[in-house]
Amino acid sequence: MVGKSHPQGDTSPAPSVWRRWAPGHILLILPLLMPPGVPMASLSRALRAAASCPRPSPALGLGPRALTGGASPTTEKSVPYERTLKEAPGPSAEAQGPSRPLPSTASVVVIGGGSLGCQTLYHLAKLGVSGAVLLERERLTSGTTWHTAGLLWQLRPSDVEVELLAHTRRVVSQDLPAETGLHTGWIQNGGLFIASNRQRLDEYKRLMSLGKAYGVESHVLSPAETKALYPLMNVDDLYGTLYVPHDGTMDPAGTCSTLARAASARGAQVIENCPVTGIQVRTDDFGVRRVAAVETQHGSVQTPCVVNCAGVWAGSVGRMAGVKVPLVAMHHAYVVTERIEGIQNMPNVRDHDASVYLRLQGDALSVGGYETNPIFWEEVSDKFAFGLFDLDWDVFTQHIEGAINRVPVLERTGIKSTVCGPESFTPDHKPLMGEAPGLRGFFLGCGFNSAGMMLGGGCGQELAHWIVHGRPEKDMYGYDIRRFPHSLTDHRRWVRERSHESYAKNYSVVFPHDEPLAGRNMRRDPLHEELLARGCVFQERHGWERPGWFHPGGPAPIKQECLACRGAAAVFNMSYFGKFYLVGSDARKAADWLFSADVSRPPGSTVYTCMLNARGGTESDLTVSRLAPSLEATPLAPAFEGDGFYLAVGGAVAQHSWSHITSVLQDRRLRCQLVDRSEDLGMLSIQGPASRAILQEVLDADLSDEAFPFSTHQLVKAAGHPVRAMRLSFVGELGWELHIPAPSCVPVYRAVIAAGAKRGLMDAGYRAIDSLSIEKGYRHWHADLRPDDSPLEAGLAFTCKLKSSVPFLGREALEQQQAAGLRRRLVCFTVDEKVPMFGLEAIWRDGHVVGHVRRADFGFAIDKTIAYGYIRDPSGGPVSSDFVKRGDYSLERMGVTYPARAHLKSPFDPDNKRVKGVY
């Protein structure tokens, strides 16, 4: 019975016979129910020595039945919540049978009765979906939700997450009580973030500024003010704290039971004790795989839509449908102390630098955190329910030490119980949501990295919109399962290593240009080794290694790379771009519908365009080149008749774009093929005033304006190798892109370098691209331009064929927006004071916060900080050009405001002379 607790609800002191055992045995047995006064620090030191002591016989102790064998979870343990859905141990789910009869059909089947499953069902019901069913293999919350800490922090370094958290808080504190008359267990005791260094305090100040754009009250407190708020806290080593008075604590059982009741009142069904055993999939007459039914031990439910909210078990459910779910299961633990005098009504605490959190638990504290050496749950058991693992004190001790430093009274406080349960974690520490690639009607709502309670309301709402309307309301790209290429979701080692790193860095400072260390070199382009030898420092984007900057011997020389591009020329390796061909009998129809711009131009033309969703939001921006038909396939084009298009899209969003196009083709039943040549082709871009002279030595084509106009492409030879040359610019300079068959990339690159040696050509990376593009006012997708932003709002009306009569996806939404007037607009700001900005800064106009910065960087040619952000009229009216011009602006960075100037045009080369070669 080592490490076991009493049965559910029994928290009485341990029997006196336990205290007569040898000291080593006492320390092993009593971490769950320590007598008052036993110091935690002593316990943490002794546990290391006690780890090698023989364990007492199980016959000597009492405890609940084991749920699984071997190294799997072994016991049920008491978790001190106000309520629990768990009942006394009884027959298994299989033996009991479903809590109610299964319907033969359902509009949607949600699998999993935890936080996400209950929230999704509730929001589906609120959207008017009839016939939605939730299937839970045991009881609600029995998987991972029941033992969650239930903390809700309103401020995160993401504007979308701030919105999601706000909705969760509204659901549990207002909506559910109003609808049901029940208390969900929500406690508003506030939240306190601890800063023990200057960098951490700066990060908190950034969060405070972002919070102002969303009406989240927060205060940066001095150590003395923190001590007055939390008298038991040690503040001697603090720089300050961030206090958010309306943060709080959620009760998982109370929340989920109330959600289930509210959903049931709207016609949804919750069926417990009903394990899912399979997913039936059919292939329609167009060759598309679709969900057909859910199989259980008690019958099947015909349905066109399944939502995988199975948490740790989501991978198992995914395998039933042939869907890879990139998550891993790990142990995550906290301990609950005995009573602490004076702790009542204190805020919850996150000490990120100590990697520890302190959750108020009535008159006690729950202490947990994220360690660098987490324990993986290697074999996930499908019989696990309301169970926990034995706590590994060697792993957990670091949290105790950090907690004692922060609240010294803990050194004299006993431990009442331990909670060590499974949680699911993902490679980028973001949830997995949306429709799975390759299987229509199969949605994911899992992998929440122990944040499923606090993100559950917002994500449940977005998932419901995704199912009903085809897209979420907010920008959920960061959570969309389609962000991962198949080569990574299929790679177990990569998923494990990156998930481990993400877990260990959960409390790390979020630096603007941080890069992962785990799971690198998964996808390398043909120029990788060549650039590595030239001093390239690489960035990682969804497996691809792309150039970040060159010359690693000192600080990143971003300024030199940018000024070389503006004054002479720079060569950028952009081989990680997605490169697709759209061909087939319906390719013209597909292009007209998919792309907002008119791409039905003569072969040889290249068009910058957007792809939209039905609400007019931007799913991607890309270039589309019209191809001439050919009966013979080449490395630069497939064989096809009729219409054909070559698509080049940013590599970080290539999988997302591929999935979007595929879904549209299927929905429209268009007869055409989308061919992926991303890894077969490399891509070099040579930009700058000297680019024409350099490339004229390399290419066998006339590069004059008359022979090679802007926004056109030609098949030419570069140093004797066939390439597709495009005259385009993403930095606002004269330049060309070379799309090159992989075997030819190195010789073509070397020829460009040789030709540019006497003309000031410099290698440059994506850090330079970021600066150059923002200086010219070119948009970056998923920064300035997202699925919740329309091209009209983003200043890209020129990419929309609204003056033509050609219908395209999103057109109706744009026309309605145009008629009503824009309620927000993307605006460029410059700041004269040389202060770094990176995004999330609050935008002030005439004394009111009107938005926040999406993207910011330094423009070296104009020698100013540049920021882009969407602004609104506080009165709710349209944001016209006059509204933008009339305002007096400032940007708030870390609590300090800096005067800013608004621009309706790019502050650099506003007349676009340089891209035309006019210098």
SVG drawing of the C-alpha trace seen along z (x, -y; Angstrom):
<svg xmlns="http://www.w3.org/2000/svg" viewBox="-35 -65 69 74">
<polyline fill="none" stroke="black" stroke-width="0.4" points="0.0,0.0 2.9,-2.3 1.7,-5.7 -2.0,-4.7 -4.7,-6.9 -7.8,-6.1 -10.9,-5.4 -12.8,-8.4 -13.8,-10.9 -11.7,-9.5 -9.2,-12.1 -8.8,-11.2 -5.3,-11.1 -3.3,-7.9 -3.8,-5.1 -1.3,-5.3 0.1,-1.9 1.6,-3.5 3.7,-5.8 5.3,-2.8 7.0,-1.6 10.6,-2.3 11.3,-6.0 12.0,-5.2 8.6,-3.5 6.8,-6.5 8.2,-8.9 7.1,-6.6 3.6,-6.1 2.7,-9.5 3.1,-12.0 -0.6,-11.7 -1.7,-12.1 1.1,-13.7 0.5,-14.6 0.4,-18.3 3.7,-19.9 5.9,-17.6 8.0,-20.0 7.8,-19.7 11.5,-20.5 12.5,-17.6 10.1,-15.4 11.6,-16.3 15.2,-15.6 14.3,-12.3 12.3,-11.0 15.5,-10.8 17.1,-8.6 14.0,-6.6 13.5,-5.8 15.8,-2.7 14.2,-1.4 12.1,1.8 8.4,1.1 6.0,2.5 3.8,5.4 0.5,4.3 -1.2,6.4 -0.2,3.9 -2.3,1.1 -5.8,0.2 -6.8,-1.2 -9.1,-1.0 -9.0,1.6 -6.4,1.4 -7.7,0.4 -4.9,1.6 -1.8,3.8 1.9,3.4 3.3,-0.1 -0.1,-1.6 -2.2,-3.7 -2.8,-1.7 -5.3,-3.5 -8.2,-5.8 -7.3,-8.7 -9.2,-11.5 -9.2,-14.9 -10.6,-17.7 -13.1,-19.4 -16.4,-20.7 -18.2,-18.1 -17.4,-15.0 -19.3,-13.0 -17.6,-9.9 -19.6,-7.4 -18.4,-4.5 -16.7,-1.7 -19.2,0.5 -19.6,2.5 -17.5,1.6 -19.0,-0.5 -19.2,2.7 -21.1,4.5 -23.5,1.6 -24.4,0.8 -25.2,-2.6 -27.0,-5.1 -29.7,-5.5 -30.6,-3.8 -28.5,-4.6 -30.3,-6.5 -30.0,-4.9 -28.9,-8.2 -27.3,-11.4 -26.4,-14.7 -23.2,-14.8 -21.5,-12.3 -19.1,-13.8 -16.7,-11.2 -15.5,-12.0 -17.2,-13.5 -14.5,-15.7 -14.3,-19.5 -14.0,-19.8 -16.7,-17.2 -19.2,-18.8 -18.4,-22.3 -18.7,-21.3 -22.0,-19.5 -23.4,-22.6 -22.3,-25.0 -23.7,-22.7 -27.0,-22.8 -26.9,-26.5 -26.4,-26.8 -29.6,-24.9 -28.1,-21.5 -30.7,-18.9 -29.9,-15.2 -26.3,-15.8 -25.1,-12.9 -22.2,-12.7 -20.8,-9.2 -18.6,-8.7 -17.0,-5.3 -17.3,-5.7 -18.7,-8.7 -18.4,-12.4 -14.9,-13.7 -13.6,-10.2 -10.5,-10.5 -8.3,-13.5 -10.8,-16.3 -11.8,-15.2 -8.3,-15.7 -7.4,-19.0 -6.4,-22.0 -9.1,-24.1 -7.1,-27.3 -8.2,-30.1 -5.8,-32.9 -7.2,-35.6 -3.9,-36.9 -1.8,-34.8 0.7,-36.0 -1.9,-35.5 -4.8,-37.8 -6.9,-34.8 -6.4,-32.9 -7.4,-36.0 -10.7,-35.9 -11.1,-32.2 -10.4,-32.5 -12.9,-35.4 -15.6,-33.2 -14.9,-30.3 -15.0,-32.6 -18.3,-34.1 -19.8,-30.6 -19.0,-29.3 -19.6,-32.5 -22.6,-33.9 -24.2,-31.9 -24.6,-28.5 -25.9,-29.8 -28.4,-32.0 -29.6,-29.1 -29.7,-26.4 -29.9,-28.1 -26.9,-26.0 -23.6,-27.1 -20.7,-25.7 -18.2,-26.0 -16.5,-29.1 -14.5,-31.1 -13.1,-34.5 -10.1,-34.8 -7.8,-36.5 -4.4,-35.5 -0.9,-36.6 2.1,-36.1 5.5,-36.3 8.5,-37.9 11.9,-37.2 13.9,-38.8 13.6,-41.8 12.8,-39.8 9.9,-38.1 8.5,-41.4 8.8,-42.8 6.7,-39.9 4.0,-40.6 3.9,-44.2 3.3,-43.1 0.4,-41.0 -1.0,-44.0 -0.8,-46.2 -2.6,-43.5 -5.2,-43.1 -6.2,-46.8 -7.2,-46.1 -9.7,-43.4 -10.9,-45.1 -9.0,-42.7 -8.2,-44.5 -4.6,-43.9 -2.0,-45.7 1.8,-45.5 2.6,-45.4 5.8,-46.3 7.2,-43.7 5.8,-45.8 2.3,-45.9 2.5,-42.2 3.3,-41.6 0.3,-43.6 -1.9,-41.6 -0.4,-38.2 1.1,-38.5 2.4,-34.9 4.5,-35.4 8.3,-35.9 8.9,-38.9 12.6,-39.4 13.7,-38.1 10.9,-39.7 11.1,-42.4 7.3,-42.7 4.1,-40.8 1.1,-41.0 -2.2,-40.9 -5.4,-40.1 -8.3,-40.4 -10.9,-38.6 -8.9,-35.4 -10.2,-32.4 -10.8,-28.7 -13.1,-26.3 -14.6,-23.1 -14.4,-20.5 -17.2,-18.3 -19.5,-21.2 -18.8,-22.7 -19.2,-19.5 -22.4,-18.4 -23.9,-21.9 -22.9,-21.9 -24.5,-18.5 -27.7,-19.6 -27.8,-22.8 -27.1,-20.8 -29.8,-18.2 -32.3,-21.0 -31.7,-22.0 -32.3,-18.5 -28.8,-17.0 -28.2,-13.6 -25.4,-12.5 -24.9,-8.8 -22.4,-7.4 -21.0,-3.9 -20.8,-3.5 -17.3,-2.8 -16.7,-3.5 -15.2,-0.5 -15.0,-1.7 -15.6,-4.4 -17.3,-3.4 -15.9,-5.2 -17.4,-5.2 -16.0,-6.4 -18.5,-8.5 -18.9,-8.3 -16.3,-11.2 -13.7,-9.1 -13.9,-11.1 -13.6,-9.4 -16.4,-10.4 -17.6,-9.4 -20.6,-7.1 -21.2,-5.7 -19.9,-5.2 -19.7,-1.7 -20.1,-0.8 -20.4,2.4 -24.1,1.7 -24.8,0.9 -24.0,-1.6 -25.1,-5.2 -25.3,-6.4 -23.8,-9.9 -22.0,-12.2 -20.0,-13.9 -17.7,-12.7 -15.9,-15.0 -12.9,-13.3 -12.7,-14.9 -11.2,-11.8 -8.2,-13.6 -5.3,-11.2 -7.3,-8.6 -7.7,-10.7 -5.0,-8.8 -6.8,-5.5 -10.1,-7.0 -8.2,-8.5 -6.7,-5.1 -10.3,-3.7 -10.8,-6.1 -7.3,-6.0 -6.4,-9.5 -3.1,-10.2 -3.4,-12.4 0.0,-13.9 -0.1,-13.9 1.6,-12.1 0.4,-11.3 2.5,-12.4 2.2,-12.4 1.2,-15.8 1.1,-16.2 0.2,-18.5 -0.1,-18.0 -2.7,-19.4 -1.5,-20.8 -3.1,-20.7 -4.8,-23.8 -2.7,-27.0 -3.7,-29.8 -4.2,-33.1 -4.3,-31.6 -8.1,-32.0 -9.2,-34.3 -5.7,-34.6 -5.2,-34.7 -3.9,-31.8 -0.2,-32.1 2.0,-31.3 5.8,-31.5 7.0,-30.8 10.7,-31.0 10.3,-28.4 8.0,-26.4 5.3,-26.2 1.7,-27.2 -0.2,-27.6 -3.9,-27.1 -6.2,-28.2 -7.9,-25.1 -10.3,-26.6 -7.9,-27.0 -5.1,-25.0 -3.0,-25.1 -2.5,-22.9 1.1,-22.9 2.1,-21.8 4.2,-22.7 6.0,-21.6 9.3,-19.8 12.0,-19.4 12.0,-15.6 8.4,-14.6 7.3,-11.0 5.6,-9.6 2.6,-7.2 3.9,-4.7 1.0,-2.4 -2.3,-4.2 -4.9,-1.9 -8.5,-2.0 -9.7,-0.7 -8.4,-3.8 -11.2,-5.8 -11.0,-8.0 -7.5,-6.8 -4.2,-8.3 -0.5,-7.4 1.8,-7.1 3.7,-10.4 7.4,-10.2 9.0,-12.4 12.4,-12.6 10.6,-14.4 8.3,-16.5 10.7,-17.7 11.8,-20.7 8.2,-22.1 8.2,-21.8 11.4,-23.7 10.1,-26.5 6.8,-26.6 8.6,-26.8 10.8,-29.7 7.7,-31.6 5.4,-30.8 7.8,-29.9 5.0,-28.7 4.7,-25.6 7.9,-24.3 5.9,-23.8 2.8,-22.4 1.9,-18.8 0.7,-17.3 -2.9,-16.0 -3.0,-14.3 -1.2,-13.9 -2.7,-14.0 -0.7,-12.6 -2.8,-12.0 -2.3,-11.8 -2.6,-14.8 -2.1,-15.0 0.6,-17.2 1.3,-18.2 4.5,-19.2 3.8,-22.9 1.9,-23.1 -1.3,-24.1 -4.5,-22.1 -5.6,-19.9 -8.8,-21.1 -10.7,-21.1 -11.6,-18.6 -8.9,-15.9 -7.2,-16.0 -8.3,-13.0 -11.6,-12.2 -14.5,-14.5 -16.7,-14.8 -14.1,-13.7 -13.2,-16.6 -10.7,-16.9 -11.0,-18.7 -8.1,-17.3 -4.4,-17.8 -5.0,-20.7 -1.7,-20.5 -3.5,-20.6 -5.4,-23.8 -8.6,-22.1 -10.7,-23.6 -9.7,-27.2 -9.7,-27.0 -12.7,-24.7 -15.5,-27.2 -13.9,-29.3 -12.7,-26.2 -16.0,-24.4 -17.7,-27.4 -15.3,-27.6 -15.5,-23.9 -19.3,-24.0 -19.1,-26.9 -16.5,-24.9 -19.0,-21.9 -22.1,-24.0 -20.7,-26.7 -17.6,-25.1 -15.2,-27.5 -14.7,-28.9 -15.5,-32.5 -12.0,-33.3 -8.6,-32.7 -7.9,-29.1 -5.1,-28.3 -2.7,-27.9 -5.0,-25.1 -6.0,-23.6 -4.8,-20.0 -4.0,-21.0 -1.0,-23.0 1.0,-19.8 2.2,-18.1 1.6,-14.4 5.3,-13.6 5.3,-15.0 2.1,-13.6 3.3,-10.1 6.7,-10.5 6.4,-9.3 9.8,-10.3 9.3,-13.9 5.9,-14.1 7.5,-12.8 10.6,-14.9 8.8,-18.1 6.0,-17.5 8.6,-16.9 10.4,-20.2 7.0,-22.0 6.1,-20.6 9.4,-21.5 9.3,-25.1 5.6,-25.7 6.6,-28.3 9.6,-29.8 9.7,-33.4 8.2,-33.8 11.0,-35.5 10.0,-36.9 12.5,-34.9 12.8,-31.7 13.3,-28.5 12.8,-24.9 15.8,-22.6 14.0,-19.3 13.0,-17.5 15.2,-19.5 16.3,-18.7 13.2,-16.8 12.8,-18.5 15.8,-20.1 15.9,-21.6 18.6,-20.9 20.5,-24.0 20.7,-23.2 24.3,-22.0 25.5,-24.7 24.0,-27.5 25.2,-25.9 28.7,-26.0 28.2,-29.8 27.2,-30.5 23.5,-30.2 21.5,-30.0 18.3,-28.2 14.7,-28.7 12.2,-25.8 8.7,-26.0 6.6,-22.8 9.6,-20.6 11.3,-22.7 14.7,-24.3 14.7,-27.7 17.4,-30.4 17.0,-32.8 20.2,-34.8 23.8,-34.4 27.1,-34.9 26.6,-33.2 29.9,-34.6 28.1,-37.5 24.7,-39.2 22.3,-38.5 23.3,-41.0 19.7,-41.8 20.6,-45.4 23.4,-44.5 21.2,-42.0 18.4,-44.5 20.5,-47.4 22.3,-45.1 18.9,-44.3 18.0,-48.0 21.4,-49.2 22.6,-46.3 21.0,-42.8 20.3,-39.9 19.6,-36.3 17.0,-34.5 16.5,-30.7 12.7,-30.2 12.7,-26.5 10.5,-25.6 7.5,-27.2 4.7,-25.0 4.5,-24.4 1.3,-23.0 -0.1,-22.4 -3.8,-22.7 -4.8,-21.0 -7.7,-19.1 -10.9,-19.7 -12.4,-21.9 -9.2,-23.7 -10.4,-27.0 -13.7,-26.7 -11.7,-25.8 -9.4,-28.8 -12.2,-31.2 -14.0,-30.0 -10.9,-29.5 -9.0,-32.7 -10.2,-36.2 -8.2,-37.8 -8.7,-37.2 -6.2,-34.5 -7.8,-33.6 -5.1,-35.6 -3.0,-34.4 -0.3,-31.8 2.9,-33.5 1.0,-35.7 1.5,-35.6 -1.0,-37.0 -0.9,-37.7 -4.2,-36.6 -6.0,-35.5 -8.1,-32.4 -11.1,-33.2 -13.7,-31.3 -17.4,-31.8 -17.3,-34.7 -14.7,-36.6 -11.8,-35.7 -8.4,-35.1 -7.4,-31.4 -4.1,-32.1 -2.3,-34.4 -0.2,-33.1 0.9,-33.6 -0.9,-31.8 0.8,-31.5 -1.1,-30.5 0.5,-27.7 0.5,-26.7 -0.8,-23.1 1.8,-20.4 1.5,-16.8 4.9,-16.0 5.7,-16.1 8.9,-18.0 10.5,-18.6 8.8,-22.1 5.3,-21.1 3.1,-18.0 1.5,-17.0 -2.0,-18.3 -4.5,-19.6 -6.7,-22.6 -6.1,-24.9 -3.3,-24.7 -2.0,-26.8 1.1,-26.8 0.7,-27.9 3.4,-29.1 2.4,-29.5 4.4,-30.1 5.9,-26.9 4.6,-27.3 1.0,-27.3 1.4,-24.9 -0.5,-22.0 -3.2,-24.4 -3.5,-25.7 -3.5,-22.2 -6.3,-21.1 -8.4,-24.2 -8.1,-23.7 -8.8,-20.0 -12.0,-20.6 -13.3,-23.2 -12.7,-21.0 -14.6,-18.2 -17.4,-20.4 -17.8,-21.8 -17.3,-18.3 -14.8,-19.8 -12.9,-17.5 -9.3,-18.5 -6.1,-17.4 -3.9,-19.2 -0.3,-18.0 2.2,-18.6 5.8,-19.3 7.0,-21.1 10.0,-18.8 10.8,-18.4 11.5,-22.0 13.7,-24.6 13.2,-28.4 15.7,-31.3 14.7,-34.9 17.2,-37.6 16.0,-41.1 17.5,-44.6 18.6,-47.3 21.4,-45.1 19.3,-42.0 18.7,-42.5 22.4,-42.9 23.3,-39.9 20.7,-37.6 21.4,-38.8 24.7,-36.9 23.0,-33.7 19.8,-33.5 19.6,-33.0 16.7,-35.5 16.2,-39.2 15.3,-40.7 14.3,-44.2 11.0,-45.6 9.7,-45.1 10.8,-41.5 10.1,-40.5 7.4,-42.7 6.5,-42.6 4.1,-39.8 5.0,-37.5 6.9,-34.2 9.0,-32.4 10.7,-29.0 14.4,-29.8 17.8,-28.3 20.0,-29.4 23.7,-28.4 22.4,-25.7 19.7,-24.4 15.9,-24.7 14.1,-27.0 10.9,-28.9 11.7,-32.6 9.1,-35.0 9.4,-38.7 8.0,-39.3 8.9,-41.0 8.0,-40.4 10.3,-43.1 9.5,-46.1 12.5,-45.9 13.3,-44.9 13.7,-41.1 13.0,-37.7 12.2,-34.3 13.8,-31.2 11.9,-27.9 14.4,-25.2 14.3,-21.4 16.0,-20.0 19.1,-18.5 19.9,-21.9 19.6,-24.0 23.2,-24.0 24.8,-24.8 22.2,-27.6 22.8,-29.1 26.6,-29.0 26.2,-30.7 24.1,-33.5 26.7,-34.0 29.5,-34.2 27.7,-36.7 26.8,-38.8 30.2,-38.8 31.3,-42.0 27.9,-43.7 27.4,-43.5 25.1,-40.5 24.6,-39.1 22.9,-36.0 19.9,-37.0 17.3,-35.1 13.8,-35.4 14.6,-37.8 15.5,-40.3 12.4,-39.4 10.3,-40.2 11.9,-43.7 11.9,-44.4 8.3,-43.3 6.8,-45.3 8.8,-48.4 7.2,-48.1 3.8,-47.2 3.5,-43.7 1.2,-41.5 2.3,-38.3 -0.4,-35.7 -1.3,-34.8 0.2,-38.0 -1.4,-40.9 -3.8,-38.6 -5.7,-35.7 -8.9,-33.7 -10.8,-36.3 -9.5,-39.2 -11.0,-40.1 -8.9,-41.5 -10.9,-44.7 -10.0,-45.2 -6.4,-44.4 -6.1,-46.9 -6.0,-44.2 -9.1,-45.1 -7.0,-45.0 -6.8,-41.2 -10.6,-40.9 -12.4,-40.7 -15.4,-42.5 -15.7,-44.7 -16.3,-41.6 -19.3,-39.4 -17.3,-36.2 -18.5,-34.5 -15.8,-33.4 -15.8,-31.9 -16.4,-34.7 -17.6,-37.3 -21.1,-37.7 -19.5,-38.4 -17.1,-41.0 -20.0,-42.7 -22.0,-42.9 -18.9,-44.3 -18.3,-46.8 -21.9,-48.0 -22.0,-48.3 -18.6,-50.0 -15.5,-48.5 -15.8,-48.2 -12.0,-47.8 -9.0,-48.5 -5.4,-47.5 -3.2,-50.6 0.5,-51.2 2.2,-53.1 5.7,-54.4 7.4,-55.3 10.3,-57.8 11.8,-56.7 14.0,-53.7 12.2,-51.2 11.8,-47.5 8.2,-46.3 7.1,-42.8 3.3,-42.7 0.5,-42.8 1.2,-46.4 -2.0,-48.4 -3.0,-51.1 -4.3,-54.3 -6.3,-56.9 -7.4,-60.1 -7.2,-58.6 -9.0,-55.3 -7.6,-51.9 -8.8,-51.0 -6.8,-47.8 -3.5,-46.1 -0.5,-45.6 -0.4,-42.4 3.1,-42.6 6.1,-45.0 9.7,-45.2 12.4,-47.8 12.7,-49.3 16.3,-50.0 15.9,-52.1 13.5,-54.5 15.2,-54.1 12.0,-53.7 10.0,-51.1 7.1,-50.0 3.9,-48.4 0.7,-47.1 -2.6,-46.6 -6.3,-46.7 -8.2,-49.6 -11.9,-50.1 -14.0,-53.1 -15.0,-53.0 -18.5,-54.2 -19.0,-51.2 -19.1,-53.2 -17.2,-52.5 -13.4,-53.0 -13.0,-55.3 -9.8,-56.8 -10.8,-60.1 -11.2,-58.4 -7.6,-57.1 -6.2,-60.5 -8.0,-62.4 -6.7,-60.5 -3.8,-61.2 -2.1,-57.9 0.3,-56.2 1.5,-52.6 1.7,-51.2 4.7,-48.9 5.1,-47.3 3.0,-49.9 4.8,-52.9 3.2,-54.8 5.1,-56.1 3.8,-58.7 3.0,-57.1 2.1,-58.3 -0.6,-56.5 -0.1,-55.8 -2.6,-54.9 0.2,-54.0 3.6,-52.3 6.1,-54.8 8.7,-53.3 8.4,-53.9 4.7,-54.6 4.6,-55.1 6.0,-51.6 8.8,-52.8 11.4,-50.4 9.6,-47.2 9.4,-48.7 13.1,-49.2 12.9,-52.9 15.6,-54.0"/>
</svg>
